[in-house]
């Protein structure tokens, strides 16, 4: 399976109809279908990068853009003052969909020692 064939590749291309909370030419934001918190949103780049470690210097602007979008989406959802941003990298890091994505988690207490290993 290539990155373009993942569910996230299909979503970003519009092959799977999905409600976007945010959309631009570089990324989309959707609600997670298996939320781990009352607010659980995924920020998915349109560029198919399998894992964070697969990004290159050419992706620097895109990676920064994803962080800015995460902040904007969190603000728009009313959780901008308290949220966790997670990127899982590799199977051992809890990644199950090999298309880079960020998780915004909010709406419940997030403690420092708490792990969110069940995130995609």
N, CA, C and O atoms as a GROMACS GRO file, in nm:
protein
  480
    1UNK      N    1   0.085  -0.119   0.000
    1UNK     CA    2   0.000   0.000   0.000
    1UNK      C    3   0.089   0.124   0.000
    1UNK      O    4   0.182   0.134   0.080
    2UNK      N    5   0.060   0.216  -0.088
    2UNK     CA    6   0.133   0.342  -0.090
    2UNK      C    7   0.061   0.443  -0.002
    2UNK      O    8  -0.054   0.422   0.036
    3UNK      N    9   0.130   0.552   0.030
    3UNK     CA   10   0.069   0.655   0.113
    3UNK      C   11  -0.056   0.710   0.047
    3UNK      O   12  -0.154   0.742   0.115
    4UNK      N   13  -0.054   0.722  -0.087
    4UNK     CA   14  -0.170   0.775  -0.158
    4UNK      C   15  -0.292   0.683  -0.140
    4UNK      O   16  -0.405   0.728  -0.152
    5UNK      N   17  -0.268   0.554  -0.112
    5UNK     CA   18  -0.376   0.458  -0.098
    5UNK      C   19  -0.434   0.452   0.042
    5UNK      O   20  -0.534   0.382   0.064
    6UNK      N   21  -0.375   0.522   0.139
    6UNK     CA   22  -0.429   0.518   0.274
    6UNK      C   23  -0.563   0.590   0.279
    6UNK      O   24  -0.599   0.664   0.187
    7UNK      N   25  -0.636   0.567   0.384
    7UNK     CA   26  -0.764   0.636   0.402
    7UNK      C   27  -0.745   0.787   0.402
    7UNK      O   28  -0.830   0.860   0.352
    8UNK      N   29  -0.633   0.835   0.457
    8UNK     CA   30  -0.610   0.979   0.460
    8UNK      C   31  -0.580   1.034   0.321
    8UNK      O   32  -0.620   1.145   0.288
    9UNK      N   33  -0.509   0.957   0.240
    9UNK     CA   34  -0.486   0.999   0.101
    9UNK      C   35  -0.618   1.010   0.027
    9UNK      O   36  -0.640   1.105  -0.048
   10UNK      N   37  -0.706   0.912   0.048
   10UNK     CA   38  -0.837   0.913  -0.018
   10UNK      C   39  -0.922   1.029   0.031
   10UNK      O   40  -0.995   1.090  -0.047
   11UNK      N   41  -0.913   1.061   0.160
   11UNK     CA   42  -0.990   1.173   0.215
   11UNK      C   43  -0.939   1.305   0.158
   11UNK      O   44  -1.018   1.388   0.114
   12UNK      N   45  -0.806   1.325   0.158
   12UNK     CA   46  -0.754   1.454   0.110
   12UNK      C   47  -0.779   1.475  -0.038
   12UNK      O   48  -0.790   1.589  -0.083
   13UNK      N   49  -0.788   1.367  -0.115
   13UNK     CA   50  -0.818   1.378  -0.259
   13UNK      C   51  -0.967   1.392  -0.286
   13UNK      O   52  -1.007   1.424  -0.398
   14UNK      N   53  -1.051   1.369  -0.185
   14UNK     CA   54  -1.195   1.377  -0.205
   14UNK      C   55  -1.258   1.248  -0.252
   14UNK      O   56  -1.376   1.246  -0.288
   15UNK      N   57  -1.181   1.137  -0.251
   15UNK     CA   58  -1.236   1.007  -0.291
   15UNK      C   59  -1.334   0.952  -0.188
   15UNK      O   60  -1.423   0.875  -0.221
   16UNK      N   61  -1.315   0.992  -0.063
   16UNK     CA   62  -1.407   0.953   0.046
   16UNK      C   63  -1.470   1.082   0.097
   16UNK      O   64  -1.400   1.166   0.153
   17UNK      N   65  -1.600   1.098   0.079
   17UNK     CA   66  -1.666   1.221   0.125
   17UNK      C   67  -1.651   1.236   0.277
   17UNK      O   68  -1.684   1.145   0.354
   18UNK      N   69  -1.602   1.351   0.317
   18UNK     CA   70  -1.575   1.379   0.458
   18UNK      C   71  -1.602   1.526   0.484
   18UNK      O   72  -1.574   1.611   0.400
   19UNK      N   73  -1.657   1.555   0.600
   19UNK     CA   74  -1.678   1.695   0.638
   19UNK      C   75  -1.546   1.754   0.688
   19UNK      O   76  -1.489   1.704   0.784
   20UNK      N   77  -1.499   1.857   0.622
   20UNK     CA   78  -1.377   1.924   0.663
   20UNK      C   79  -1.411   2.037   0.760
   20UNK      O   80  -1.498   2.120   0.732
   21UNK      N   81  -1.342   2.039   0.873
   21UNK     CA   82  -1.353   2.151   0.966
   21UNK      C   83  -1.268   2.267   0.915
   21UNK      O   84  -1.295   2.384   0.944
   22UNK      N   85  -1.166   2.232   0.839
   22UNK     CA   86  -1.076   2.330   0.779
   22UNK      C   87  -1.020   2.267   0.651
   22UNK      O   88  -1.001   2.145   0.644
   23UNK      N   89  -0.996   2.351   0.551
   23UNK     CA   90  -0.939   2.301   0.426
   23UNK      C   91  -0.865   2.414   0.357
   23UNK      O   92  -0.915   2.526   0.348
   24UNK      N   93  -0.747   2.383   0.308
   24UNK     CA   94  -0.676   2.474   0.219
   24UNK      C   95  -0.597   2.390   0.119
   24UNK      O   96  -0.616   2.268   0.112
   25UNK      N   97  -0.511   2.452   0.042
   25UNK     CA   98  -0.439   2.378  -0.062
   25UNK      C   99  -0.331   2.286  -0.007
   25UNK      O  100  -0.276   2.204  -0.081
   26UNK      N  101  -0.299   2.297   0.124
   26UNK     CA  102  -0.193   2.215   0.183
   26UNK      C  103  -0.242   2.107   0.279
   26UNK      O  104  -0.174   2.007   0.300
   27UNK      N  105  -0.360   2.127   0.338
   27UNK     CA  106  -0.406   2.032   0.439
   27UNK      C  107  -0.556   2.041   0.461
   27UNK      O  108  -0.624   2.132   0.413
   28UNK      N  109  -0.605   1.942   0.536
   28UNK     CA  110  -0.745   1.941   0.579
   28UNK      C  111  -0.749   1.907   0.728
   28UNK      O  112  -0.654   1.852   0.783
   29UNK      N  113  -0.861   1.941   0.792
   29UNK     CA  114  -0.885   1.904   0.932
   29UNK      C  115  -1.020   1.834   0.938
   29UNK      O  116  -1.120   1.883   0.885
   30UNK      N  117  -1.020   1.718   1.004
   30UNK     CA  118  -1.142   1.639   1.019
   30UNK      C  119  -1.154   1.590   1.163
   30UNK      O  120  -1.055   1.586   1.237
   31UNK      N  121  -1.274   1.554   1.202
   31UNK     CA  122  -1.293   1.492   1.333
   31UNK      C  123  -1.248   1.347   1.325
   31UNK      O  124  -1.270   1.279   1.225
   32UNK      N  125  -1.184   1.299   1.432
   32UNK     CA  126  -1.142   1.160   1.439
   32UNK      C  127  -1.266   1.072   1.458
   32UNK      O  128  -1.353   1.106   1.538
   33UNK      N  129  -1.275   0.961   1.386
   33UNK     CA  130  -1.392   0.874   1.398
   33UNK      C  131  -1.388   0.787   1.522
   33UNK      O  132  -1.488   0.726   1.558
   34UNK      N  133  -1.273   0.781   1.589
   34UNK     CA  134  -1.259   0.709   1.715
   34UNK      C  135  -1.196   0.803   1.817
   34UNK      O  136  -1.080   0.785   1.856
   35UNK      N  137  -1.272   0.904   1.862
   35UNK     CA  138  -1.214   1.009   1.947
   35UNK      C  139  -1.163   0.955   2.081
   35UNK      O  140  -1.226   0.871   2.145
   36UNK      N  141  -1.047   1.007   2.120
   36UNK     CA  142  -0.986   0.975   2.249
   36UNK      C  143  -1.009   1.086   2.351
   36UNK      O  144  -0.962   1.078   2.464
   37UNK      N  145  -1.080   1.190   2.310
   37UNK     CA  146  -1.113   1.304   2.396
   37UNK      C  147  -1.239   1.368   2.338
   37UNK      O  148  -1.273   1.343   2.222
   38UNK      N  149  -1.308   1.450   2.418
   38UNK     CA  150  -1.429   1.515   2.364
   38UNK      C  151  -1.404   1.593   2.235
   38UNK      O  152  -1.489   1.595   2.146
   39UNK      N  153  -1.289   1.657   2.225
   39UNK     CA  154  -1.248   1.719   2.100
   39UNK      C  155  -1.127   1.640   2.050
   39UNK      O  156  -1.023   1.637   2.116
   40UNK      N  157  -1.140   1.578   1.934
   40UNK     CA  158  -1.029   1.502   1.875
   40UNK      C  159  -1.036   1.525   1.724
   40UNK      O  160  -1.122   1.472   1.654
   41UNK      N  161  -0.943   1.606   1.677
   41UNK     CA  162  -0.939   1.648   1.537
   41UNK      C  163  -0.805   1.608   1.477
   41UNK      O  164  -0.702   1.613   1.545
   42UNK      N  165  -0.806   1.569   1.352
   42UNK     CA  166  -0.685   1.534   1.279
   42UNK      C  167  -0.654   1.643   1.177
   42UNK      O  168  -0.742   1.688   1.104
   43UNK      N  169  -0.529   1.684   1.172
   43UNK     CA  170  -0.480   1.775   1.070
   43UNK      C  171  -0.396   1.689   0.975
   43UNK      O  172  -0.296   1.631   1.016
   44UNK      N  173  -0.437   1.682   0.849
   44UNK     CA  174  -0.377   1.590   0.753
   44UNK      C  175  -0.323   1.670   0.634
   44UNK      O  176  -0.399   1.739   0.567
   45UNK      N  177  -0.193   1.660   0.608
   45UNK     CA  178  -0.141   1.729   0.489
   45UNK      C  179  -0.187   1.658   0.362
   45UNK      O  180  -0.204   1.536   0.360
   46UNK      N  181  -0.207   1.735   0.257
   46UNK     CA  182  -0.241   1.676   0.128
   46UNK      C  183  -0.121   1.601   0.069
   46UNK      O  184  -0.137   1.501  -0.001
   47UNK      N  185  -0.001   1.649   0.098
   47UNK     CA  186   0.120   1.582   0.050
   47UNK      C  187   0.134   1.450   0.128
   47UNK      O  188   0.133   1.451   0.251
   48UNK      N  189   0.148   1.339   0.058
   48UNK     CA  190   0.158   1.211   0.127
   48UNK      C  191   0.298   1.185   0.182
   48UNK      O  192   0.387   1.142   0.108
   49UNK      N  193   0.317   1.210   0.310
   49UNK     CA  194   0.441   1.181   0.380
   49UNK      C  195   0.408   1.068   0.478
   49UNK      O  196   0.323   1.087   0.564
   50UNK      N  197   0.472   0.952   0.467
   50UNK     CA  198   0.433   0.838   0.551
   50UNK      C  199   0.447   0.865   0.702
   50UNK      O  200   0.354   0.841   0.778
   51UNK      N  201   0.564   0.915   0.744
   51UNK     CA  202   0.591   0.940   0.885
   51UNK      C  203   0.664   1.073   0.898
   51UNK      O  204   0.720   1.123   0.801
   52UNK      N  205   0.665   1.128   1.016
   52UNK     CA  206   0.736   1.254   1.038
   52UNK      C  207   0.884   1.241   0.998
   52UNK      O  208   0.940   1.332   0.938
   53UNK      N  209   0.947   1.127   1.031
   53UNK     CA  210   1.089   1.111   0.999
   53UNK      C  211   1.114   1.098   0.849
   53UNK      O  212   1.228   1.104   0.805
   54UNK      N  213   1.010   1.081   0.771
   54UNK     CA  214   1.024   1.076   0.625
   54UNK      C  215   1.018   1.214   0.562
   54UNK      O  216   1.037   1.228   0.441
   55UNK      N  217   0.991   1.317   0.641
   55UNK     CA  218   0.987   1.453   0.588
   55UNK      C  219   1.130   1.499   0.562
   55UNK      O  220   1.225   1.447   0.621
   56UNK      N  221   1.143   1.597   0.475
   56UNK     CA  222   1.274   1.650   0.437
   56UNK      C  223   1.275   1.801   0.459
   56UNK      O  224   1.174   1.861   0.497
   57UNK      N  225   1.390   1.861   0.433
   57UNK     CA  226   1.401   2.006   0.444
   57UNK      C  227   1.301   2.075   0.351
   57UNK      O  228   1.256   2.186   0.380
   58UNK      N  229   1.267   2.011   0.241
   58UNK     CA  230   1.167   2.068   0.149
   58UNK      C  231   1.029   2.077   0.212
   58UNK      O  232   0.944   2.151   0.164
   59UNK      N  233   1.006   2.002   0.320
   59UNK     CA  234   0.876   2.000   0.387
   59UNK      C  235   0.868   2.099   0.503
   59UNK      O  236   0.765   2.106   0.571
   60UNK      N  237   0.972   2.174   0.527
   60UNK     CA  238   0.977   2.263   0.642
   60UNK      C  239   0.858   2.359   0.646
   60UNK      O  240   0.794   2.374   0.751
   61UNK      N  241   0.828   2.424   0.537
   61UNK     CA  242   0.716   2.519   0.534
   61UNK      C  243   0.584   2.448   0.558
   61UNK      O  244   0.498   2.500   0.630
   62UNK      N  245   0.566   2.330   0.500
   62UNK     CA  246   0.443   2.254   0.522
   62UNK      C  247   0.428   2.216   0.669
   62UNK      O  248   0.320   2.229   0.725
   63UNK      N  249   0.536   2.168   0.731
   63UNK     CA  250   0.528   2.129   0.872
   63UNK      C  251   0.491   2.248   0.961
   63UNK      O  252   0.411   2.234   1.053
   64UNK      N  253   0.550   2.363   0.933
   64UNK     CA  254   0.513   2.484   1.007
   64UNK      C  255   0.368   2.522   0.984
   64UNK      O  256   0.299   2.564   1.076
   65UNK      N  257   0.323   2.508   0.860
   65UNK     CA  258   0.184   2.538   0.827
   65UNK      C  259   0.088   2.448   0.905
   65UNK      O  260  -0.014   2.495   0.955
   66UNK      N  261   0.122   2.319   0.917
   66UNK     CA  262   0.036   2.227   0.992
   66UNK      C  263   0.021   2.271   1.137
   66UNK      O  264  -0.088   2.262   1.193
   67UNK      N  265   0.129   2.318   1.198
   67UNK     CA  266   0.122   2.366   1.336
   67UNK      C  267   0.034   2.491   1.347
   67UNK      O  268  -0.046   2.503   1.439
   68UNK      N  269   0.050   2.583   1.252
   68UNK     CA  270  -0.033   2.704   1.254
   68UNK      C  271  -0.180   2.670   1.235
   68UNK      O  272  -0.267   2.727   1.301
   69UNK      N  273  -0.210   2.577   1.145
   69UNK     CA  274  -0.349   2.535   1.122
   69UNK      C  275  -0.403   2.468   1.248
   69UNK      O  276  -0.518   2.492   1.286
   70UNK      N  277  -0.323   2.386   1.315
   70UNK     CA  278  -0.369   2.322   1.439
   70UNK      C  279  -0.409   2.427   1.541
   70UNK      O  280  -0.512   2.413   1.607
   71UNK      N  281  -0.330   2.531   1.555
   71UNK     CA  282  -0.364   2.638   1.648
   71UNK      C  283  -0.492   2.710   1.609
   71UNK      O  284  -0.575   2.740   1.694
   72UNK      N  285  -0.507   2.737   1.480
   72UNK     CA  286  -0.627   2.805   1.431
   72UNK      C  287  -0.751   2.719   1.453
   72UNK      O  288  -0.854   2.768   1.499
   73UNK      N  289  -0.743   2.591   1.420
   73UNK     CA  290  -0.856   2.500   1.437
   73UNK      C  291  -0.892   2.488   1.584
   73UNK      O  292  -1.010   2.491   1.620
   74UNK      N  293  -0.792   2.475   1.670
   74UNK     CA  294  -0.819   2.468   1.814
   74UNK      C  295  -0.892   2.595   1.861
   74UNK      O  296  -0.988   2.586   1.937
   75UNK      N  297  -0.847   2.710   1.817
   75UNK     CA  298  -0.914   2.836   1.852
   75UNK      C  299  -1.058   2.836   1.802
   75UNK      O  300  -1.150   2.870   1.875
   76UNK      N  301  -1.077   2.797   1.676
   76UNK     CA  302  -1.210   2.796   1.616
   76UNK      C  303  -1.305   2.702   1.691
   76UNK      O  304  -1.425   2.728   1.699
   77UNK      N  305  -1.252   2.594   1.746
   77UNK     CA  306  -1.335   2.498   1.820
   77UNK      C  307  -1.353   2.537   1.966
   77UNK      O  308  -1.421   2.466   2.041
   78UNK      N  309  -1.292   2.648   2.007
   78UNK     CA  310  -1.308   2.695   2.144
   78UNK      C  311  -1.219   2.625   2.246
   78UNK      O  312  -1.245   2.633   2.366
   79UNK      N  313  -1.114   2.556   2.198
   79UNK     CA  314  -1.025   2.486   2.291
   79UNK      C  315  -0.881   2.540   2.282
   79UNK      O  316  -0.787   2.473   2.324
   80UNK      N  317  -0.867   2.658   2.228
   80UNK     CA  318  -0.735   2.714   2.205
   80UNK      C  319  -0.652   2.737   2.330
   80UNK      O  320  -0.530   2.748   2.322
   81UNK      N  321  -0.716   2.746   2.446
   81UNK     CA  322  -0.640   2.769   2.569
   81UNK      C  323  -0.589   2.641   2.634
   81UNK      O  324  -0.503   2.648   2.721
   82UNK      N  325  -0.640   2.525   2.593
   82UNK     CA  326  -0.598   2.400   2.657
   82UNK      C  327  -0.620   2.282   2.563
   82UNK      O  328  -0.731   2.230   2.552
   83UNK      N  329  -0.514   2.242   2.496
   83UNK     CA  330  -0.522   2.125   2.409
   83UNK      C  331  -0.386   2.058   2.402
   83UNK      O  332  -0.284   2.118   2.435
   84UNK      N  333  -0.386   1.935   2.358
   84UNK     CA  334  -0.263   1.859   2.336
   84UNK      C  335  -0.252   1.834   2.187
   84UNK      O  336  -0.351   1.803   2.120
   85UNK      N  337  -0.130   1.846   2.135
   85UNK     CA  338  -0.102   1.819   1.995
   85UNK      C  339  -0.008   1.699   1.991
   85UNK      O  340   0.098   1.700   2.053
   86UNK      N  341  -0.048   1.595   1.916
   86UNK     CA  342   0.027   1.470   1.913
   86UNK      C  343   0.059   1.432   1.769
   86UNK      O  344  -0.026   1.445   1.680
   87UNK      N  345   0.181   1.385   1.747
   87UNK     CA  346   0.221   1.323   1.620
   87UNK      C  347   0.282   1.188   1.656
   87UNK      O  348   0.384   1.182   1.724
   88UNK      N  349   0.219   1.082   1.610
   88UNK     CA  350   0.275   0.948   1.629
   88UNK      C  351   0.365   0.917   1.511
   88UNK      O  352   0.333   0.951   1.397
   89UNK      N  353   0.479   0.854   1.538
   89UNK     CA  354   0.574   0.821   1.431
   89UNK      C  355   0.609   0.673   1.438
   89UNK      O  356   0.675   0.628   1.532
   90UNK      N  357   0.566   0.598   1.338
   90UNK     CA  358   0.598   0.456   1.329
   90UNK      C  359   0.507   0.370   1.414
   90UNK      O  360   0.440   0.417   1.506
   91UNK      N  361   0.505   0.243   1.380
   91UNK     CA  362   0.419   0.147   1.450
   91UNK      C  363   0.446   0.145   1.600
   91UNK      O  364   0.352   0.142   1.679
   92UNK      N  365   0.572   0.146   1.638
   92UNK     CA  366   0.606   0.146   1.780
   92UNK      C  367   0.566   0.274   1.852
   92UNK      O  368   0.555   0.275   1.975
   93UNK      N  369   0.544   0.379   1.777
   93UNK     CA  370   0.499   0.506   1.833
   93UNK      C  371   0.348   0.522   1.829
   93UNK      O  372   0.296   0.629   1.860
   94UNK      N  373   0.277   0.415   1.791
   94UNK     CA  374   0.132   0.418   1.790
   94UNK      C  375   0.070   0.458   1.657
   94UNK      O  376  -0.052   0.472   1.648
   95UNK      N  377   0.150   0.475   1.553
   95UNK     CA  378   0.095   0.514   1.424
   95UNK      C  379   0.037   0.392   1.353
   95UNK      O  380   0.103   0.289   1.339
   96UNK      N  381  -0.088   0.404   1.310
   96UNK     CA  382  -0.153   0.294   1.237
   96UNK      C  383  -0.186   0.332   1.093
   96UNK      O  384  -0.200   0.245   1.008
   97UNK      N  385  -0.199   0.461   1.065
   97UNK     CA  386  -0.220   0.509   0.928
   97UNK      C  387  -0.091   0.580   0.887
   97UNK      O  388  -0.054   0.681   0.947
   98UNK      N  389  -0.024   0.527   0.786
   98UNK     CA  390   0.107   0.579   0.750
   98UNK      C  391   0.095   0.691   0.646
   98UNK      O  392   0.140   0.680   0.532
   99UNK      N  393   0.033   0.797   0.692
   99UNK     CA  394   0.022   0.925   0.623
   99UNK      C  395   0.029   1.026   0.737
   99UNK      O  396  -0.063   1.033   0.819
  100UNK      N  397   0.136   1.102   0.742
  100UNK     CA  398   0.159   1.197   0.851
  100UNK      C  399   0.030   1.272   0.886
  100UNK      O  400  -0.043   1.316   0.798
  101UNK      N  401   0.003   1.285   1.016
  101UNK     CA  402  -0.112   1.363   1.061
  101UNK      C  403  -0.089   1.405   1.205
  101UNK      O  404  -0.014   1.342   1.279
  102UNK      N  405  -0.155   1.513   1.244
  102UNK     CA  406  -0.147   1.566   1.380
  102UNK      C  407  -0.281   1.546   1.447
  102UNK      O  408  -0.386   1.557   1.383
  103UNK      N  409  -0.278   1.516   1.576
  103UNK     CA  410  -0.399   1.501   1.655
  103UNK      C  411  -0.412   1.622   1.748
  103UNK      O  412  -0.318   1.657   1.819
  104UNK      N  413  -0.528   1.686   1.746
  104UNK     CA  414  -0.563   1.786   1.846
  104UNK      C  415  -0.656   1.717   1.944
  104UNK      O  416  -0.761   1.666   1.906
  105UNK      N  417  -0.617   1.715   2.072
  105UNK     CA  418  -0.697   1.653   2.177
  105UNK      C  419  -0.730   1.757   2.281
  105UNK      O  420  -0.642   1.830   2.328
  106UNK      N  421  -0.857   1.766   2.318
  106UNK     CA  422  -0.898   1.865   2.417
  106UNK      C  423  -1.031   1.824   2.478
  106UNK      O  424  -1.098   1.732   2.432
  107UNK      N  425  -1.068   1.896   2.582
  107UNK     CA  426  -1.198   1.874   2.644
  107UNK      C  427  -1.195   1.779   2.762
  107UNK      O  428  -1.299   1.747   2.818
  108UNK      N  429  -1.077   1.734   2.800
  108UNK     CA  430  -1.061   1.654   2.921
  108UNK      C  431  -0.925   1.687   2.979
  108UNK      O  432  -0.839   1.742   2.911
  109UNK      N  433  -0.907   1.653   3.105
  109UNK     CA  434  -0.780   1.680   3.172
  109UNK      C  435  -0.667   1.601   3.106
  109UNK      O  436  -0.678   1.480   3.087
  110UNK      N  437  -0.561   1.669   3.071
  110UNK     CA  438  -0.442   1.606   3.013
  110UNK      C  439  -0.330   1.620   3.114
  110UNK      O  440  -0.283   1.731   3.140
  111UNK      N  441  -0.287   1.509   3.171
  111UNK     CA  442  -0.178   1.516   3.268
  111UNK      C  443  -0.047   1.480   3.199
  111UNK      O  444  -0.046   1.413   3.096
  112UNK      N  445   0.063   1.525   3.256
  112UNK     CA  446   0.194   1.507   3.194
  112UNK      C  447   0.230   1.360   3.175
  112UNK      O  448   0.288   1.325   3.073
  113UNK      N  449   0.197   1.275   3.269
  113UNK     CA  450   0.235   1.135   3.260
  113UNK      C  451   0.139   1.051   3.177
  113UNK      O  452   0.166   0.933   3.152
  114UNK      N  453   0.030   1.108   3.134
  114UNK     CA  454  -0.072   1.034   3.061
  114UNK      C  455  -0.028   1.008   2.917
  114UNK      O  456   0.015   1.100   2.847
  115UNK      N  457  -0.039   0.884   2.874
  115UNK     CA  458  -0.004   0.847   2.737
  115UNK      C  459  -0.129   0.837   2.653
  115UNK      O  460  -0.236   0.802   2.702
  116UNK      N  461  -0.115   0.868   2.526
  116UNK     CA  462  -0.227   0.855   2.432
  116UNK      C  463  -0.184   0.759   2.323
  116UNK      O  464  -0.184   0.794   2.205
  117UNK      N  465  -0.148   0.637   2.362
  117UNK     CA  466  -0.091   0.540   2.270
  117UNK      C  467  -0.191   0.485   2.170
  117UNK      O  468  -0.151   0.428   2.068
  118UNK      N  469  -0.320   0.501   2.196
  118UNK     CA  470  -0.419   0.444   2.105
  118UNK      C  471  -0.452   0.535   1.988
  118UNK      O  472  -0.546   0.507   1.914
  119UNK      N  473  -0.378   0.642   1.970
  119UNK     CA  474  -0.405   0.734   1.860
  119UNK      C  475  -0.349   0.679   1.731
  119UNK      O  476  -0.247   0.610   1.732
  120UNK      N  477  -0.415   0.709   1.619
  120UNK     CA  478  -0.368   0.661   1.488
  120UNK      C  479  -0.233   0.718   1.458
  120UNK      O  480  -0.176   0.691   1.353
   0.00000   0.00000   0.00000
